[in-house]
Structure formats: C-alpha cells, structure tokens
Amino acid sequence: MRLIVFFLAAALVLTSMDPAHSQPPKAIPRIGVLWESTIAPRAEAFREGLRELGYKEGRDIVIETRTAEGRSGGMSALAAELVQRNVDVILTAGTTTTQAAKRATSTIPVIMTFVSDPVEAGFVASLARPGGNITGLTNLAPELSGKWLEFLKQIAPKASRVGVLMNPTTRAHRVLLTEMIGAAKTLALELQSVDVRDAHALEGALARLKKARPDALVVLLPRASGDQQKRILEFAAMQRIPAIYHWREFVDAGGLAYYGASIQEMYRLAATYVDKILKGAKPGDLPVEQPTKFDFVINLKTAKALGLTIPPSVLVRADQIIE
C-alpha cells in the first residue's frame, strides 16, 4: 500500500512539473466593435455569425463594443481605447469608423463592413490583396443602380425625372451614377444629379433639388449624422417624393425604400473574417469581398403618407415590409 501511495505522489509531482500543466490558461480573444451608432440588427447578426462558427460569448470570446453616436472626435478616442484594451481584432461599420481604427492602429487586424470604396479611402491596396492590417467587406455593387431605377419606376409609374443626391468627390458615387445613366436610358428616365460635397452643402443641394422638381429620388449619401438623415427624410416627405436609399438606416428612420447589401449576410461574413484572424490568418492576405446577397425593404407607412399604392408585384419582391 505504501508503495502505491509513493508512486501516486510521484506522479502528481511530475504532472505539476510538466510545462503543459504549469502554463497559465490561454487568454480569451477580445473582439473590439466600433459603431457610429447602435444598430441592433447589425450587432445581433454579427453575434449570430459567431455562434454559427461555434463561438460562445464569455467562454470563447469577449466582445467589447464602443459607440460614438456620429461624433468623429469621439470615435477616434473610442478606437484608441479599444487599442489600449489590447483587443485581438476590431470590427468597424462604414468609412468613418474604419478611418478611426486606421488612425488608432497599424498592427491590430481591422475587419471593415459597409465601406463603399476601401481602395479610394486608402484602407487597402486592392480588393484582391489588401496588404495591410485592414480587410473585410464593401457594399459597393454597381448593378444596384439599375435596380433602384427599376423599383422607382414600378412604385411611381408616371415618374420621368429622377433626382440623384450624391457626392461627386466619392468615386463609388461616380461609378454608381455612370451605371445609372445607362439604366435610365433603358427605362426612358431623365436623371438630375445634385451634388452634396459635405454636410454644409446639403441645404443648398435640397434647394436646387426642389427647384428641379424630380418625380422620384435616389439618395446615395450615407447617414453621416442624425441631423443630415433627418433633413433628407423631411425633404422627401414635404415634397412628397418617392425615394430609394443606398443605406438601410434611412428606411428604418422613415424612408420609403432600401435596396442594397443584406445586413444579415454582411455581418455573418464579417464573423468568418474574425474567425480566420483568430486562427492565425493575416488581414493583408484576405481579399475584400463584395456583396452577393441583397435586401429590398419597403416602408408601407411612408408609402401611405406619400399617397402611393405599392403594386403587389413590388411587395412580393420585398425581403421586409415595414408597416
């Protein structure tokens, strides 16, 4: 019996001396998330994507979220805070948050989403070979242009003139406008592009748009700030102009229609990028992906306020109907 006890004690001593058993537990990866504003569907879609990959929050990963609510100065500070927290990867949404993350770090991997032109913004060298610490997903898809006009024509069959609110200094907007010009000819529509180079130019642009009196409107401008979004929505409502938006937030806030990259799909894919990074992949080697799944969302409450009756042929194509 004493011999057995001796061997058991010896085994315990040897086990405790084994480097594999003496190492501290591995730290749980920390994912930093940087939002302009809290958007519940995006956050939940990202978490769902991680769950699908087998990650359990608190057990396998820790998610640290920072929200700037549209303040670029605050966003830079929050990005720096995530870097100080020594997160393993940062998820961003849109150009402004990605710029903040880029300024804050050149070493921590950054997964961007909903960036219209990551090459022009200087985030990546190319879509195929990003080359730095940033990769992820763009929402630019030139084929969207024709669909916007097609939906507007179906929603407002008598429309002949379509206004386009855009920033001509943004290459993505120029690409989309070029595609739209071709589609407009096919649909016998006249385009009236109105330039908005920055937030200060919005009121002047809306005044020019009012004078042009378009029958429908395509808004390429991002949300930028709650005030800018609110002002555009107010204008469309007051002028009773059916409008389709490049950014989903407008429709959630009362805009008529959205057609663009699927939020659910984009954040599910963002989770796969995070998974690859945590498993050792380098962001510079992961190609930037373009959207392949799109959502059409229509707000029937807004349609009613505009005096529009949405045809069943349009409703049946909607991925979501807001009532």
QUIWOZI-V502827 format. One record per residue. N is the residue number from 1. RES is the residue in three letters. PHI is phi in whole degrees, -180 to 180 (* if undefined). Layout:
N:RES:PHI + N:RES:PHI
//
This chain:
1:MET:* + 2:ARG:-61 + 3:LEU:-66 + 4:ILE:-65 + 5:VAL:-61 + 6:PHE:-61 + 7:PHE:-66 + 8:LEU:-64 + 9:ALA:-64 + 10:ALA:-64 + 11:ALA:-63 + 12:LEU:-65 + 13:VAL:-64 + 14:LEU:-64 + 15:THR:-63 + 16:SER:-68 + 17:MET:-85 + 18:ASP:-65 + 19:PRO:-54 + 20:ALA:-64 + 21:HIS:-95 + 22:SER:-90 + 23:GLN:-70 + 24:PRO:-68 + 25:PRO:-61 + 26:LYS:-66 + 27:ALA:-66 + 28:ILE:-75 + 29:PRO:-57 + 30:ARG:-112 + 31:ILE:-107 + 32:GLY:-90 + 33:VAL:-123 + 34:LEU:-119 + 35:TRP:-110 + 36:GLU:-70 + 37:SER:-149 + 38:THR:-69 + 39:ILE:-126 + 40:ALA:-54 + 41:PRO:-60 + 42:ARG:-67 + 43:ALA:-61 + 44:GLU:-70 + 45:ALA:-63 + 46:PHE:-66 + 47:ARG:-63 + 48:GLU:-63 + 49:GLY:-61 + 50:LEU:-66 + 51:ARG:-62 + 52:GLU:-62 + 53:LEU:-89 + 54:GLY:97 + 55:TYR:-87 + 56:LYS:-113 + 57:GLU:-64 + 58:GLY:96 + 59:ARG:-99 + 60:ASP:-105 + 61:ILE:-146 + 62:VAL:-124 + 63:ILE:-107 + 64:GLU:-111 + 65:THR:-104 + 66:ARG:-128 + 67:THR:-124 + 68:ALA:-102 + 69:GLU:52 + 70:GLY:82 + 71:ARG:-98 + 72:SER:-62 + 73:GLY:-63 + 74:GLY:-64 + 75:MET:-65 + 76:SER:-62 + 77:ALA:-66 + 78:LEU:-71 + 79:ALA:-64 + 80:ALA:-64 + 81:GLU:-65 + 82:LEU:-63 + 83:VAL:-65 + 84:GLN:-64 + 85:ARG:-76 + 86:ASN:60 + 87:VAL:-68 + 88:ASP:-87 + 89:VAL:-159 + 90:ILE:-122 + 91:LEU:-102 + 92:THR:-124 + 93:ALA:-133 + 94:GLY:96 + 95:THR:-66 + 96:THR:-64 + 97:THR:-69 + 98:THR:-68 + 99:GLN:-61 + 100:ALA:-63 + 101:ALA:-66 + 102:LYS:-63 + 103:ARG:-68 + 104:ALA:-79 + 105:THR:-154 + 106:SER:-118 + 107:THR:-119 + 108:ILE:-72 + 109:PRO:-60 + 110:VAL:-120 + 111:ILE:-105 + 112:MET:-91 + 113:THR:-138 + 114:PHE:52 + 115:VAL:-105 + 116:SER:-66 + 117:ASP:-143 + 118:PRO:-66 + 119:VAL:-73 + 120:GLU:-61 + 121:ALA:-72 + 122:GLY:83 + 123:PHE:-80 + 124:VAL:-136 + 125:ALA:-73 + 126:SER:-159 + 127:LEU:-67 + 128:ALA:-74 + 129:ARG:-134 + 130:PRO:-56 + 131:GLY:85 + 132:GLY:-119 + 133:ASN:-101 + 134:ILE:-120 + 135:THR:-153 + 136:GLY:137 + 137:LEU:-132 + 138:THR:-105 + 139:ASN:-102 + 140:LEU:-77 + 141:ALA:-146 + 142:PRO:-54 + 143:GLU:-67 + 144:LEU:-61 + 145:SER:-54 + 146:GLY:-63 + 147:LYS:-67 + 148:TRP:-57 + 149:LEU:-68 + 150:GLU:-62 + 151:PHE:-64 + 152:LEU:-62 + 153:LYS:-65 + 154:GLN:-75 + 155:ILE:-73 + 156:ALA:-128 + 157:PRO:-57 + 158:LYS:-85 + 159:ALA:-65 + 160:SER:-127 + 161:ARG:-120 + 162:VAL:-120 + 163:GLY:-82 + 164:VAL:-130 + 165:LEU:-87 + 166:MET:-151 + 167:ASN:-108 + 168:PRO:-67 + 169:THR:-83 + 170:THR:-94 + 171:ARG:-60 + 172:ALA:-60 + 173:HIS:-66 + 174:ARG:-66 + 175:VAL:-63 + 176:LEU:-65 + 177:LEU:-65 + 178:THR:-59 + 179:GLU:-65 + 180:MET:-66 + 181:ILE:-60 + 182:GLY:-65 + 183:ALA:-67 + 184:ALA:-63 + 185:LYS:-62 + 186:THR:-63 + 187:LEU:-94 + 188:ALA:58 + 189:LEU:-113 + 190:GLU:-103 + 191:LEU:-94 + 192:GLN:-130 + 193:SER:-79 + 194:VAL:-125 + 195:ASP:-84 + 196:VAL:-132 + 197:ARG:-80 + 198:ASP:-160 + 199:ALA:-61 + 200:HIS:-68 + 201:ALA:-90 + 202:LEU:-64 + 203:GLU:-62 + 204:GLY:-64 + 205:ALA:-66 + 206:LEU:-67 + 207:ALA:-65 + 208:ARG:-67 + 209:LEU:-66 + 210:LYS:-61 + 211:LYS:-67 + 212:ALA:-73 + 213:ARG:53 + 214:PRO:-72 + 215:ASP:-86 + 216:ALA:-155 + 217:LEU:-144 + 218:VAL:-113 + 219:VAL:-110 + 220:LEU:-90 + 221:LEU:-62 + 222:PRO:-76 + 223:ARG:-58 + 224:ALA:60 + 225:SER:-154 + 226:GLY:-60 + 227:ASP:-66 + 228:GLN:-65 + 229:GLN:-60 + 230:LYS:-60 + 231:ARG:-66 + 232:ILE:-66 + 233:LEU:-65 + 234:GLU:-62 + 235:PHE:-62 + 236:ALA:-61 + 237:ALA:-70 + 238:MET:-67 + 239:GLN:-88 + 240:ARG:54 + 241:ILE:-107 + 242:PRO:-67 + 243:ALA:-131 + 244:ILE:-119 + 245:TYR:-119 + 246:HIS:-81 + 247:TRP:-125 + 248:ARG:-59 + 249:GLU:-57 + 250:PHE:-62 + 251:VAL:-73 + 252:ASP:-62 + 253:ALA:-94 + 254:GLY:122 + 255:GLY:-71 + 256:LEU:-76 + 257:ALA:-148 + 258:TYR:-133 + 259:TYR:-138 + 260:GLY:-179 + 261:ALA:-56 + 262:SER:-70 + 263:ILE:-61 + 264:GLN:-58 + 265:GLU:-69 + 266:MET:-63 + 267:TYR:-80 + 268:ARG:-65 + 269:LEU:-68 + 270:ALA:-59 + 271:ALA:-63 + 272:THR:-68 + 273:TYR:-64 + 274:VAL:-60 + 275:ASP:-58 + 276:LYS:-64 + 277:ILE:-64 + 278:LEU:-66 + 279:LYS:-94 + 280:GLY:111 + 281:ALA:-69 + 282:LYS:-96 + 283:PRO:-58 + 284:GLY:-65 + 285:ASP:-98 + 286:LEU:-98 + 287:PRO:-60 + 288:VAL:-76 + 289:GLU:-101 + 290:GLN:-102 + 291:PRO:-66 + 292:THR:-123 + 293:LYS:-121 + 294:PHE:-126 + 295:ASP:-116 + 296:PHE:-114 + 297:VAL:-122 + 298:ILE:-131 + 299:ASN:-104 + 300:LEU:-70 + 301:LYS:-63 + 302:THR:-68 + 303:ALA:-59 + 304:LYS:-63 + 305:ALA:-64 + 306:LEU:-86 + 307:GLY:77 + 308:LEU:-101 + 309:THR:-108 + 310:ILE:-78 + 311:PRO:-62 + 312:PRO:-56 + 313:SER:-64 + 314:VAL:-85 + 315:LEU:-60 + 316:VAL:-68 + 317:ARG:-91 + 318:ALA:-74 + 319:ASP:-82 + 320:GLN:-149 + 321:ILE:-118 + 322:ILE:-94 + 323:GLU:-117
//
